[in-house]
Amino acid sequence: MAQALAEQASTPTILVLNGPNLNLLGTREPETYGHATLADVEKLCAETATQFGLAADCRQSNREGELIDFIHEARAKKMVGIIINAGGYSHTSIALHDALVGVKIPTVEVHVSNIHARESFRHHSFTAKAAFASLCGFGIDGYRLAINGLAAKIGVKAKA
């Protein structure tokens, strides 16, 4: 067990951060967000990260301050990247933007739906301005694409 913990500690880790209401994936507005659950997202992220020799630390919170604490923790733990779906906070939270800019960790923003094909208030994203890339409209596959892009950005190749 100690060896497994040591190996886990040495594995480069990415933070996969999901914001408010994403715990309702699969049941909330399935015509917009699909039928996949947050557990499905987390499994997809863990499997994709493993392909690059990375670990995925998946977190979800409905509270803005807790999301910010997770971002700060990512810096303290020397995580190599962040995938963030801040949900509705994407469009309102300067504090999340500032936290992402402050930690200086390569970040990709993800949205399950195409925010630009929806209500006009969703067209602006503060978190996108703190990320090197933003993906929307690919369903949960956007998380896989984000991890692939993040891996390329940090110079990690897929393991054979």
DSSP file with accessible surface (Angstrom, degrees, kcal/mol):
  #  RESIDUE AA STRUCTURE BP1 BP2  ACC     N-H-->O    O-->H-N    N-H-->O    O-->H-N    TCO  KAPPA ALPHA  PHI   PSI    X-CA   Y-CA   Z-CA
    1    1 A M     >        0   0  187      0, 0.0     4,-2.2     0, 0.0     5,-0.2   0.000 360.0 360.0 360.0 -40.7    0.0    0.0    0.0
    2    2 A A  H  >  +     0   0   77      1,-0.2     4,-2.3     2,-0.2     5,-0.2   0.893 360.0  51.3 -61.1 -39.0    2.8    2.4    0.8
    3    3 A Q  H  > S+     0   0  139      2,-0.2     4,-2.6     1,-0.2    -1,-0.2   0.918 108.4  51.2 -64.9 -41.8    4.3    1.8   -2.7
    4    4 A A  H  > S+     0   0   58      1,-0.2     4,-2.4     2,-0.2    -2,-0.2   0.910 111.3  48.3 -62.1 -40.2    0.9    2.5   -4.3
    5    5 A L  H  X S+     0   0   96     -4,-2.2     4,-2.3     2,-0.2    -1,-0.2   0.902 111.1  50.4 -66.7 -39.5    0.7    5.8   -2.4
    6    6 A A  H  X S+     0   0   60     -4,-2.3     4,-1.4     2,-0.2    -2,-0.2   0.914 111.5  48.0 -64.9 -41.1    4.2    6.8   -3.3
    7    7 A E  H  X S+     0   0  106     -4,-2.6     4,-0.7     1,-0.2    -2,-0.2   0.920 111.8  50.0 -65.4 -41.4    3.5    6.1   -7.0
    8    8 A Q  H >< S+     0   0  126     -4,-2.4     3,-0.9     1,-0.2    -2,-0.2   0.906 108.2  53.4 -63.2 -40.2    0.3    8.1   -6.8
    9    9 A A  H 3< S+     0   0   87     -4,-2.3    -1,-0.2     1,-0.2    -2,-0.2   0.827 110.1  47.7 -65.1 -31.1    2.1   11.0   -5.2
   10   10 A S  H 3< S+     0   0   93     -4,-1.4    -1,-0.2    -3,-0.2    -2,-0.2   0.533  88.3 102.1 -89.3  -5.7    4.6   11.0   -8.0
   11   11 A T  S << S-     0   0   45     -3,-0.9    43,-0.1    -4,-0.7    44,-0.1  -0.670  82.7-115.2 -79.1 123.1    2.0   10.9  -10.8
   12   12 A P        -     0   0   61      0, 0.0    43,-2.5     0, 0.0     2,-0.4  -0.366  40.0-151.8 -57.0 136.3    1.5   14.3  -12.4
   13   13 A T  E     -a   55   0A  33     65,-0.3    67,-2.6    41,-0.2    68,-0.7  -0.902  15.9-158.7-121.4 142.6   -2.1   15.3  -11.6
   14   14 A I  E     -ab  56  81A   0     41,-2.8    43,-3.0    -2,-0.4     2,-0.5  -0.900  20.4-129.8-112.9 146.5   -4.7   17.5  -13.2
   15   15 A L  E     -ab  57  82A   1     66,-2.6    68,-3.1    -2,-0.4     2,-0.7  -0.856  14.6-162.8 -93.9 125.6   -7.7   19.0  -11.4
   16   16 A V  E     -ab  58  83A   0     41,-2.5    43,-2.9    -2,-0.5     2,-0.5  -0.951  16.8-170.1-108.2 109.7  -11.0   18.4  -13.1
   17   17 A L  E     -ab  59  84A   1     66,-3.4    68,-2.9    -2,-0.7     2,-0.4  -0.899  10.6-173.6-113.5 123.1  -13.3   21.0  -11.5
   18   18 A N  E     -ab  60  85A   0     41,-2.4    43,-2.0    -2,-0.5    68,-0.2  -0.959  11.7-156.4-117.5 134.1  -17.1   21.1  -12.0
   19   19 A G    >   -     0   0    1     66,-2.9     3,-1.6    -2,-0.4     4,-0.3   0.119  42.7 -18.6 -94.7-155.5  -19.2   23.9  -10.6
   20   20 A P  T 3  S+     0   0   16      0, 0.0    68,-0.4     0, 0.0    -1,-0.2  -0.117 121.9   3.3 -59.7 139.7  -22.9   24.4   -9.6
   21   21 A N  T >  S+     0   0   72      1,-0.1     3,-1.8    -3,-0.1     7,-0.1   0.273  92.2 111.3  73.1  -5.2  -25.6   22.0  -10.8
   22   22 A L  G X   +     0   0    7     -3,-1.6     3,-1.6     1,-0.3    16,-0.2   0.738  66.2  70.7 -72.3 -15.7  -23.2   19.7  -12.5
   23   23 A N  G 3  S+     0   0   71     -4,-0.3    -1,-0.3     1,-0.3    15,-0.2   0.688  93.1  59.9 -66.7 -14.5  -24.0   17.1   -9.8
   24   24 A L  G X> S+     0   0   69     -3,-1.8     4,-2.4    13,-0.1     3,-2.2   0.346  73.8 135.9 -95.4   4.3  -27.4   17.0  -11.6
   25   25 A L  T <4  +     0   0   10     -3,-1.6    13,-0.5     1,-0.2    14,-0.2  -0.246  66.8  32.1 -52.5 140.8  -26.0   15.8  -14.9
   26   26 A G  T 34 S+     0   0   15      8,-0.6    -1,-0.2     2,-0.4    11,-0.1   0.014 127.3  41.2  98.4 -26.8  -28.0   13.0  -16.4
   27   27 A T  T <4 S+     0   0  111     -3,-2.2     2,-0.6     9,-0.1    -2,-0.2   0.614  92.7  85.5-121.7 -25.6  -31.3   14.3  -14.9
   28   28 A R  S  < S-     0   0   58     -4,-2.4    -2,-0.4     1,-0.2     5,-0.4  -0.707 116.7 -31.8 -85.1 118.5  -31.2   18.1  -15.3
   29   29 A E    >>  -     0   0   72     -2,-0.6     4,-2.8     1,-0.1     3,-2.1   0.879  68.7-174.3  41.3  62.5  -32.4   19.2  -18.7
   30   30 A P  H 3> S+     0   0   42      0, 0.0     4,-2.0     0, 0.0    -1,-0.1   0.784  78.9  66.5 -60.7 -22.9  -31.3   16.1  -20.6
   31   31 A E  H 34 S+     0   0  153      1,-0.2    -2,-0.1     2,-0.2     4,-0.1   0.780 116.2  27.8 -67.4 -22.6  -32.3   17.7  -23.9
   32   32 A T  H <4 S+     0   0   48     -3,-2.1    -1,-0.2     2,-0.1    82,-0.1   0.816 135.5  27.5-100.8 -43.2  -29.5   20.2  -23.3
   33   33 A Y  H  < S-     0   0   22     -4,-2.8     3,-0.3    -5,-0.4    -2,-0.2   0.472  99.7-131.0-105.9  -4.4  -27.0   18.4  -21.2
   34   34 A G     <  -     0   0   28     -4,-2.0    -8,-0.6    -5,-0.4    -1,-0.3  -0.257  31.9 -73.8  83.6-172.5  -27.6   14.7  -22.3
   35   35 A H  S    S+     0   0  144    -10,-0.1    -1,-0.2    -4,-0.1     2,-0.1   0.448  88.3 114.2-106.3  -4.7  -28.0   11.7  -20.1
   36   36 A A        -     0   0   24     -3,-0.3     2,-0.2    -6,-0.1    -9,-0.1  -0.416  57.9-138.4 -68.9 145.6  -24.4   11.1  -18.9
   37   37 A T     >  -     0   0   53    -11,-0.1     4,-2.0    -2,-0.1   -11,-0.2  -0.503  25.1-104.1 -98.1 170.5  -23.9   11.6  -15.2
   38   38 A L  H  > S+     0   0   22    -13,-0.5     4,-2.8     1,-0.2     5,-0.2   0.886 124.1  57.8 -61.7 -35.5  -21.1   13.3  -13.3
   39   39 A A  H  > S+     0   0   62      1,-0.2     4,-2.4     2,-0.2    -1,-0.2   0.893 104.6  51.5 -61.2 -37.8  -19.8    9.9  -12.4
   40   40 A D  H  > S+     0   0   74      2,-0.2     4,-2.5     1,-0.2    -1,-0.2   0.905 109.8  49.5 -63.9 -42.0  -19.6    9.2  -16.2
   41   41 A V  H  X S+     0   0    0     -4,-2.0     4,-2.7     2,-0.2    -2,-0.2   0.941 111.4  48.6 -61.1 -47.4  -17.6   12.4  -16.6
   42   42 A E  H  X S+     0   0   64     -4,-2.8     4,-2.5     1,-0.2    -2,-0.2   0.896 111.7  49.0 -63.6 -39.7  -15.3   11.5  -13.8
   43   43 A K  H  X S+     0   0  131     -4,-2.4     4,-2.6     2,-0.2     5,-0.2   0.932 111.6  49.6 -64.2 -45.1  -14.7    8.0  -15.2
   44   44 A L  H  X S+     0   0   32     -4,-2.5     4,-2.5     1,-0.2     5,-0.2   0.919 112.5  48.1 -59.9 -43.3  -14.0    9.5  -18.7
   45   45 A C  H  X S+     0   0    0     -4,-2.7     4,-2.9     2,-0.2     5,-0.2   0.920 111.6  48.6 -65.6 -43.8  -11.5   11.9  -17.2
   46   46 A A  H  X S+     0   0   43     -4,-2.5     4,-2.1     1,-0.2    -2,-0.2   0.931 114.1  46.5 -62.4 -44.3   -9.7    9.3  -15.2
   47   47 A E  H  X S+     0   0   98     -4,-2.6     4,-1.2     2,-0.2    -2,-0.2   0.912 115.0  46.2 -65.3 -41.8   -9.4    7.0  -18.2
   48   48 A T  H  X S+     0   0    3     -4,-2.5     4,-0.5    -5,-0.2     3,-0.4   0.934 111.7  50.6 -68.6 -43.8   -8.3    9.8  -20.5
   49   49 A A  H ><>S+     0   0    0     -4,-2.9     5,-2.5     1,-0.2     3,-1.9   0.917 105.2  57.9 -59.8 -41.4   -5.7   11.1  -18.0
   50   50 A T  H ><5S+     0   0   96     -4,-2.1     3,-2.0     1,-0.3    -1,-0.2   0.847  94.9  64.9 -59.2 -34.1   -4.3    7.6  -17.5
   51   51 A Q  H 3<5S+     0   0  103     -4,-1.2   108,-3.7    -3,-0.4    -1,-0.3   0.739 108.2  41.5 -60.8 -22.3   -3.5    7.4  -21.3
   52   52 A F  T <<5S-     0   0   15     -3,-1.9    -1,-0.3    -4,-0.5    -2,-0.2   0.230 121.9-104.0-107.0   9.4   -1.1   10.3  -20.7
   53   53 A G  T < 5S+     0   0   28     -3,-2.0     2,-0.3     1,-0.3    -3,-0.2   0.758  83.1 126.9  72.6  24.0    0.4    9.0  -17.5
   54   54 A L      < -     0   0    5     -5,-2.5     2,-0.3    -6,-0.2    -1,-0.3  -0.757  54.8-135.3-109.6 158.9   -1.6   11.6  -15.6
   55   55 A A  E     -a   13   0A  27    -43,-2.5   -41,-2.8    -2,-0.3     2,-0.5  -0.860  15.0-141.3-107.9 148.2   -4.0   11.3  -12.6
   56   56 A A  E     -a   14   0A  25     -2,-0.3     2,-0.8   -43,-0.2   -41,-0.2  -0.958   6.7-162.5-112.3 119.3   -7.3   13.2  -12.6
   57   57 A D  E     -a   15   0A  41    -43,-3.0   -41,-2.5    -2,-0.5     2,-0.5  -0.884  19.2-160.8 -98.5 101.0   -8.5   14.7   -9.3
   58   58 A C  E     +a   16   0A  30     -2,-0.8     2,-0.3   -43,-0.2   -41,-0.2  -0.758  15.8 169.8 -94.0 129.0  -12.2   15.2   -9.9
   59   59 A R  E     -a   17   0A  44    -43,-2.9   -41,-2.4    -2,-0.5     2,-0.3  -0.965  13.3-170.3-135.2 152.4  -14.1   17.7   -7.7
   60   60 A Q  E     +a   18   0A  47     -2,-0.3     2,-0.3   -43,-0.2   -41,-0.2  -0.998  10.4 167.1-141.8 139.1  -17.5   19.3   -7.8
   61   61 A S        -     0   0    2    -43,-2.0   -39,-0.2    -2,-0.3    -2,-0.0  -0.985  33.3-154.1-149.5 147.1  -19.0   22.0   -5.7
   62   62 A N  S    S+     0   0   62     -2,-0.3     2,-0.5   -42,-0.1   -43,-0.1   0.389  79.6  87.0 -92.2   1.2  -22.1   24.3   -5.9
   63   63 A R     >  -     0   0  149      1,-0.1     4,-2.0   -44,-0.1     3,-0.2  -0.899  67.4-150.3-113.0 125.5  -20.2   26.9   -3.8
   64   64 A E  H  > S+     0   0   65     -2,-0.5     4,-2.2     1,-0.2     5,-0.2   0.897  97.0  52.4 -57.7 -46.2  -18.0   29.5   -5.4
   65   65 A G  H  > S+     0   0   42      1,-0.2     4,-2.4     2,-0.2    -1,-0.2   0.877 108.0  51.2 -61.6 -38.1  -15.6   29.9   -2.5
   66   66 A E  H  > S+     0   0   62     -3,-0.2     4,-2.4     2,-0.2    -1,-0.2   0.900 107.5  53.1 -67.5 -38.1  -15.0   26.1   -2.4
   67   67 A L  H  X S+     0   0    1     -4,-2.0     4,-1.9     2,-0.2    -2,-0.2   0.922 109.6  49.2 -60.6 -41.6  -14.2   26.1   -6.1
   68   68 A I  H  X S+     0   0   29     -4,-2.2     4,-2.6     1,-0.2    -2,-0.2   0.921 108.5  52.9 -64.2 -42.8  -11.6   28.8   -5.5
   69   69 A D  H  X S+     0   0   99     -4,-2.4     4,-2.5     1,-0.2    -1,-0.2   0.902 107.6  52.0 -58.8 -40.9  -10.2   26.8   -2.6
   70   70 A F  H  X S+     0   0   26     -4,-2.4     4,-1.9     2,-0.2    -1,-0.2   0.896 108.9  50.4 -62.6 -40.1   -9.8   23.8   -4.9
   71   71 A I  H  X S+     0   0    0     -4,-1.9     4,-1.3     2,-0.2    -2,-0.2   0.938 111.4  47.5 -64.5 -44.5   -7.9   26.0   -7.4
   72   72 A H  H  X S+     0   0   93     -4,-2.6     4,-2.2     1,-0.2     3,-0.3   0.903 109.6  54.1 -62.5 -39.8   -5.6   27.3   -4.7
   73   73 A E  H  X S+     0   0   57     -4,-2.5     4,-2.6     1,-0.2    -1,-0.2   0.862 100.4  61.2 -62.0 -35.6   -5.0   23.7   -3.6
   74   74 A A  H  <>S+     0   0    0     -4,-1.9     5,-3.0     1,-0.2    -1,-0.2   0.894 106.8  45.3 -59.3 -39.8   -4.1   22.7   -7.1
   75   75 A R  H ><5S+     0   0  148     -4,-1.3     3,-1.7    -3,-0.3    -2,-0.2   0.942 111.7  51.4 -68.1 -44.6   -1.2   25.2   -6.9
   76   76 A A  H 3<5S+     0   0   78     -4,-2.2    -2,-0.2     1,-0.3    -1,-0.2   0.864 113.5  45.1 -60.3 -35.8   -0.1   24.0   -3.4
   77   77 A K  T 3<5S-     0   0  124     -4,-2.6    -1,-0.3    -5,-0.2    -2,-0.2   0.331 112.2-121.9 -90.0   5.5   -0.1   20.4   -4.7
   78   78 A K  T < 5 -     0   0  175     -3,-1.7   -65,-0.3     1,-0.2    -3,-0.2   0.872  41.5-176.7  57.1  40.4    1.8   21.4   -7.8
   79   79 A M      < -     0   0   14     -5,-3.0   -65,-0.2    -6,-0.2    -1,-0.2  -0.412  24.3-138.6 -66.1 148.7   -0.9   20.0  -10.2
   80   80 A V  S    S-     0   0   48    -67,-2.6     2,-0.3     1,-0.2   -66,-0.2   0.561  71.4  -0.4 -91.9  -9.5    0.1   20.3  -13.8
   81   81 A G  E     -b   14   0A   0    -68,-0.7   -66,-2.6    24,-0.1     2,-0.4  -0.985  55.7-136.0-170.3 163.6   -3.3   21.5  -15.3
   82   82 A I  E     -bc  15 107A   0     24,-2.3    26,-2.4    -2,-0.3     2,-0.5  -0.999   4.7-166.9-132.1 132.6   -6.9   22.3  -14.6
   83   83 A I  E     -bc  16 108A   0    -68,-3.1   -66,-3.4    -2,-0.4     2,-0.4  -0.991  24.2-172.1-109.9 123.6  -10.0   21.4  -16.6
   84   84 A I  E     +bc  17 109A   1     24,-2.7    26,-2.8    -2,-0.5     2,-0.5  -0.976  29.9 176.3-128.4 130.4  -12.9   23.6  -15.4
   85   85 A N  E     +b   18   0A   4    -68,-2.9   -66,-2.9    -2,-0.4   -63,-0.1  -0.907  12.8 178.1-119.0  95.3  -16.6   23.6  -16.1
   86   86 A A    >   -     0   0    1     -2,-0.5     3,-1.7     1,-0.3     4,-0.2   0.395  21.3-156.8 -82.7   5.6  -17.6   26.4  -13.8
   87   87 A G  G >  S-     0   0   13     23,-0.3     3,-2.0     1,-0.3     4,-0.4  -0.226  70.3  -6.9  54.6-139.4  -21.3   26.1  -14.9
   88   88 A G  G >  S+     0   0   34    -68,-0.4     3,-1.2     1,-0.3     4,-0.3   0.758 128.7  70.3 -60.6 -24.7  -23.2   29.3  -14.3
   89   89 A Y  G X> S+     0   0   56     -3,-1.7     4,-2.8     1,-0.3     3,-1.0   0.742  82.1  74.5 -66.7 -19.8  -20.2   30.8  -12.5
   90   90 A S  G <4 S+     0   0    0     -3,-2.0    36,-3.1     1,-0.2    37,-0.8   0.870 101.1  42.1 -55.2 -36.1  -18.4   31.0  -15.8
   91   91 A H  G <4 S+     0   0   23     -3,-1.2    -1,-0.2    -4,-0.4    -2,-0.2   0.495 128.2  26.0 -92.5  -5.5  -20.7   33.9  -16.7
   92   92 A T  T <4 S+     0   0   94     -3,-1.0     2,-1.0    -4,-0.3    -2,-0.2   0.581  90.9  95.8-131.3 -19.0  -20.6   35.8  -13.4
   93   93 A S     X  +     0   0    2     -4,-2.8     4,-1.6     1,-0.2    -1,-0.1  -0.693  23.7 164.2-101.3 100.2  -17.5   35.0  -11.4
   94   94 A I  H  > S+     0   0   95     -2,-1.0     4,-3.0     1,-0.2     5,-0.2   0.845  83.9  62.8 -69.1 -31.0  -14.6   37.4  -11.6
   95   95 A A  H  > S+     0   0   44      1,-0.2     4,-2.2     2,-0.2    -1,-0.2   0.897 102.8  47.0 -63.6 -40.8  -13.3   35.7   -8.4
   96   96 A L  H  > S+     0   0    0      2,-0.2     4,-2.5     1,-0.2    -1,-0.2   0.920 112.1  51.5 -65.6 -42.9  -12.9   32.4  -10.3
   97   97 A H  H  X S+     0   0   43     -4,-1.6     4,-2.6     1,-0.2     5,-0.2   0.954 111.1  47.6 -54.5 -50.4  -11.2   34.2  -13.1
   98   98 A D  H  X S+     0   0   90     -4,-3.0     4,-2.7     1,-0.2    -1,-0.2   0.880 110.2  51.7 -63.0 -38.1   -8.8   35.8  -10.7
   99   99 A A  H  X S+     0   0    7     -4,-2.2     4,-1.8     2,-0.2    -1,-0.2   0.932 111.2  47.4 -63.7 -45.0   -8.0   32.5   -8.9
  100  100 A L  H  X>S+     0   0    3     -4,-2.5     4,-0.8     1,-0.2     5,-0.7   0.919 114.9  45.3 -63.6 -43.7   -7.2   30.8  -12.2
  101  101 A V  H ><5S+     0   0   75     -4,-2.6     3,-0.7    -5,-0.2    -1,-0.2   0.922 111.4  55.4 -63.9 -40.5   -5.0   33.6  -13.3
  102  102 A G  H 3<5S+     0   0   36     -4,-2.7    -1,-0.2     1,-0.2    -2,-0.2   0.811 105.0  49.4 -65.0 -33.7   -3.4   33.7   -9.9
  103  103 A V  H 3<5S-     0   0   10     -4,-1.8    -1,-0.2    -5,-0.1    -2,-0.2   0.664  92.1-145.0 -83.7 -16.9   -2.3   30.1   -9.8
  104  104 A K  T <<5 +     0   0  183     -4,-0.8    -3,-0.1    -3,-0.7    -2,-0.1   0.895  45.8 145.0  56.4  44.4   -0.6   30.2  -13.2
  105  105 A I      < -     0   0   18     -5,-0.7    -1,-0.2   -24,-0.0   -24,-0.1  -0.958  61.2-101.1-111.3 131.3   -1.6   26.6  -14.0
  106  106 A P        -     0   0   45      0, 0.0   -24,-2.3     0, 0.0     2,-0.4  -0.295  50.7-168.4 -54.2 129.4   -2.5   25.8  -17.7
  107  107 A T  E     -c   82   0A   2    -26,-0.2    25,-2.2    23,-0.2    26,-0.9  -0.961  21.6-164.6-130.5 140.6   -6.3   25.7  -17.8
  108  108 A V  E     -cd  83 133A   2    -26,-2.4   -24,-2.7    -2,-0.4     2,-0.4  -0.991  17.2-143.3-120.7 130.7   -9.0   24.5  -20.3
  109  109 A E  E     -cd  84 134A   0     24,-2.5    26,-2.7    -2,-0.4     2,-0.4  -0.765  19.2-169.2 -91.6 139.1  -12.6   25.6  -19.9
  110  110 A V  E     - d   0 135A   0    -26,-2.8     2,-0.4    -2,-0.4   -23,-0.3  -0.980  12.7-178.1-128.9 140.6  -15.3   23.1  -20.8
  111  111 A H  E     - d   0 136A   9     24,-1.9    26,-1.0    -2,-0.4    27,-0.6  -0.995  22.0-147.0-133.2 134.9  -19.1   23.4  -21.3
  112  112 A V  S    S+     0   0    8     -2,-0.4    27,-2.0    24,-0.2     2,-0.2   0.914  86.4  46.0 -65.4 -43.5  -21.2   20.4  -22.1
  113  113 A S  S    S-     0   0   11     25,-0.1     2,-1.2    24,-0.1    24,-0.8  -0.511 100.9 -97.2 -95.3 168.0  -23.7   22.5  -24.2
  114  114 A N    >   -     0   0   70     22,-0.3     3,-1.7    23,-0.2     4,-0.1  -0.727  35.3-167.5 -84.5 100.3  -22.8   25.1  -26.8
  115  115 A I  G >  S+     0   0    5     -2,-1.2     3,-0.9     1,-0.3    -1,-0.2   0.755  83.2  60.6 -63.7 -22.2  -23.1   28.3  -24.7
  116  116 A H  G 3  S+     0   0  106      1,-0.2    -1,-0.3    -3,-0.1     7,-0.1   0.630 101.1  53.2 -82.6 -11.1  -23.0   30.4  -27.8
  117  117 A A  G <  S+     0   0   77     -3,-1.7    -1,-0.2     5,-0.1    -2,-0.2   0.275 106.7  65.7-101.1   9.6  -26.2   28.8  -29.1
  118  118 A R  S <  S-     0   0   45     -3,-0.9     5,-0.1     1,-0.3    -3,-0.1  -0.247 102.5 -27.8-114.4-159.3  -28.1   29.5  -25.9
  119  119 A E    >   -     0   0   85      1,-0.1     3,-1.9    -2,-0.1     4,-0.3  -0.167  61.1-116.9 -57.5 148.0  -29.3   32.6  -24.0
  120  120 A S  G >  S+     0   0   97      1,-0.3     3,-1.7     2,-0.2     4,-0.3   0.806 111.1  65.7 -61.0 -30.9  -27.2   35.7  -24.6
  121  121 A F  G 3  S+     0   0  127      1,-0.3     3,-0.4     2,-0.1    -1,-0.3   0.728  98.4  56.2 -65.9 -16.6  -26.2   36.0  -20.9
  122  122 A R  G <  S+     0   0   33     -3,-1.9    -1,-0.3     1,-0.2    -2,-0.2   0.536  85.2  82.4 -88.0  -6.3  -24.3   32.7  -21.5
  123  123 A H  S <  S+     0   0   78     -3,-1.7     2,-0.4    -4,-0.3    -1,-0.2   0.725  82.5  67.2 -74.2 -20.9  -22.2   34.0  -24.3
  124  124 A H        -     0   0   81     -3,-0.4     2,-0.4    -4,-0.3     0, 0.0  -0.858  63.3-173.8-102.4 137.0  -19.7   35.7  -22.1
  125  125 A S     >  -     0   0    9     -2,-0.4     4,-0.8     1,-0.1   -34,-0.2  -0.965  18.9-170.9-134.0 118.4  -17.3   33.7  -19.9
  126  126 A F  T  4 S+     0   0   54    -36,-3.1     4,-0.4    -2,-0.4     3,-0.3   0.866  93.4  54.2 -68.3 -37.7  -14.9   35.1  -17.3
  127  127 A T  T >4 S+     0   0    0    -37,-0.8     3,-1.3     1,-0.2     4,-0.3   0.849  99.5  61.3 -69.3 -30.7  -13.3   31.7  -16.8
  128  128 A A  G >4 S+     0   0   29      1,-0.3     3,-1.4   -38,-0.2    -1,-0.2   0.873  97.8  58.9 -61.1 -34.5  -12.6   31.4  -20.6
  129  129 A K  G 3< S+     0   0  140     -4,-0.8    -1,-0.3    -3,-0.3    -2,-0.2   0.686 106.0  48.6 -69.4 -16.1  -10.4   34.5  -20.3
  130  130 A A  G <  S+     0   0   21     -3,-1.3     2,-0.3    -4,-0.4    -1,-0.3   0.389 102.9  78.6 -99.8   0.1   -8.3   32.8  -17.7
  131  131 A A  S <  S-     0   0   19     -3,-1.4   -23,-0.2    -4,-0.3     3,-0.1  -0.770  73.1-138.7-109.5 154.1   -7.9   29.6  -19.9
  132  132 A F  S    S+     0   0   81    -25,-2.2     2,-0.3    -2,-0.3   -24,-0.2   0.673  91.8  15.8 -82.9 -14.5   -5.6   28.9  -22.8
  133  133 A A  E     -d  108   0A  39    -26,-0.9   -24,-2.5     2,-0.0     2,-0.4  -0.988  63.1-157.3-153.5 157.2   -8.5   27.1  -24.5
  134  134 A S  E     -d  109   0A  55     -2,-0.3     2,-0.4   -26,-0.2   -24,-0.2  -0.998   7.0-169.7-140.7 133.9  -12.3   26.7  -24.3
  135  135 A L  E     +d  110   0A  40    -26,-2.7   -24,-1.9    -2,-0.4     2,-0.3  -0.979  12.3 165.4-123.8 136.5  -14.5   23.9  -25.5
  136  136 A C  E     +d  111   0A  28     -2,-0.4   -22,-0.3   -26,-0.2   -24,-0.2  -0.996  52.6  30.2-149.2 148.5  -18.3   23.8  -25.7
  137  137 A G  S    S+     0   0   41    -26,-1.0   -23,-0.2   -24,-0.8   -25,-0.1   0.428  80.3 104.3  91.3   1.7  -21.0   21.8  -27.3
  138  138 A F  S >  S-     0   0  114    -27,-0.6     3,-1.0     1,-0.4   -25,-0.1   0.275  77.4-133.0 -95.4   9.5  -19.3   18.4  -27.4
  139  139 A G  T >   -     0   0   25    -27,-2.0     3,-1.6     1,-0.2    -1,-0.4  -0.341  67.8 -29.7  66.3-154.4  -21.2   16.9  -24.6
  140  140 A I  T >> S+     0   0   38      1,-0.3     3,-1.8     2,-0.2     4,-0.7   0.729 130.2  78.7 -71.1 -14.6  -19.1   15.1  -22.0
  141  141 A D  H <> S+     0   0   61     -3,-1.0     4,-2.4     1,-0.3    -1,-0.3   0.754  76.3  77.0 -63.5 -19.0  -16.6   14.3  -24.8
  142  142 A G  H <> S+     0   0    1     -3,-1.6     4,-2.5     1,-0.2    -1,-0.3   0.839  88.5  56.8 -57.7 -32.3  -15.4   17.9  -24.3
  143  143 A Y  H <> S+     0   0    0     -3,-1.8     4,-2.3    -4,-0.2    -1,-0.2   0.914 106.4  48.3 -66.2 -42.5  -13.6   16.7  -21.2
  144  144 A R  H  X S+     0   0   82     -4,-0.7     4,-2.4     2,-0.2    -2,-0.2   0.940 113.2  47.7 -61.5 -46.5  -11.7   14.1  -23.2
  145  145 A L  H  X S+     0   0   49     -4,-2.4     4,-2.5     1,-0.2    -2,-0.2   0.898 110.4  52.9 -61.7 -39.8  -10.8   16.7  -25.8
  146  146 A A  H  X S+     0   0    1     -4,-2.5     4,-2.8     2,-0.2    -1,-0.2   0.904 108.7  48.5 -63.3 -43.0   -9.7   19.1  -23.1
  147  147 A I  H  X S+     0   0    0     -4,-2.3     4,-2.9     2,-0.2     5,-0.2   0.917 110.7  51.6 -65.0 -40.4   -7.4   16.6  -21.5
  148  148 A N  H  X S+     0   0   56     -4,-2.4     4,-2.0     1,-0.2    -2,-0.2   0.935 113.5  44.6 -59.8 -45.7   -5.9   15.8  -24.9
  149  149 A G  H  X S+     0   0   33     -4,-2.5     4,-2.3     2,-0.2    -2,-0.2   0.893 113.1  50.4 -66.4 -39.6   -5.3   19.5  -25.5
  150  150 A L  H  X S+     0   0    1     -4,-2.8     4,-2.4     2,-0.2    -2,-0.2   0.931 108.5  52.5 -64.2 -43.4   -3.9   20.1  -22.0
  151  151 A A  H  X>S+     0   0    0     -4,-2.9     5,-3.0     1,-0.2     4,-0.6   0.922 110.6  47.9 -59.4 -43.6   -1.6   17.1  -22.4
  152  152 A A  H ><5S+     0   0   75     -4,-2.0     3,-0.8     3,-0.2    -1,-0.2   0.918 110.1  53.1 -62.4 -41.9   -0.3   18.6  -25.6
  153  153 A K  H 3<5S+     0   0  127     -4,-2.3    -2,-0.2     1,-0.2    -1,-0.2   0.883 113.6  41.5 -62.0 -40.3    0.1   22.1  -24.0
  154  154 A I  H 3<5S-     0   0   51     -4,-2.4    -1,-0.2    -5,-0.1    -2,-0.2   0.446 118.1-110.9 -91.4   1.3    2.2   20.7  -21.1
  155  155 A G  T <<5 +     0   0   56     -3,-0.8     2,-0.5    -4,-0.6    -3,-0.2   0.770  66.2 144.9  81.0  29.0    4.2   18.4  -23.4
  156  156 A V      < -     0   0   36     -5,-3.0     2,-0.3    -6,-0.2    -1,-0.3  -0.865  33.7-152.9-103.4 130.8    2.9   15.0  -22.3
  157  157 A K        -     0   0  168     -2,-0.5     2,-0.0  -105,-0.1    -5,-0.0  -0.693  28.4 -93.8 -99.8 153.9    2.5   12.3  -24.9
  158  158 A A        -     0   0   64     -2,-0.3  -106,-0.3     1,-0.1     2,-0.3  -0.358  43.9-117.2 -62.5 140.9    0.1    9.4  -24.8
  159  159 A K              0   0  133   -108,-3.7    -1,-0.1  -109,-0.1  -106,-0.1  -0.589 360.0 360.0 -80.8 145.0    1.6    6.3  -23.3
  160  160 A A              0   0  153     -2,-0.3    -1,-0.1     0, 0.0     0, 0.0  -0.227 360.0 360.0 -75.8 360.0    1.9    3.2  -25.6
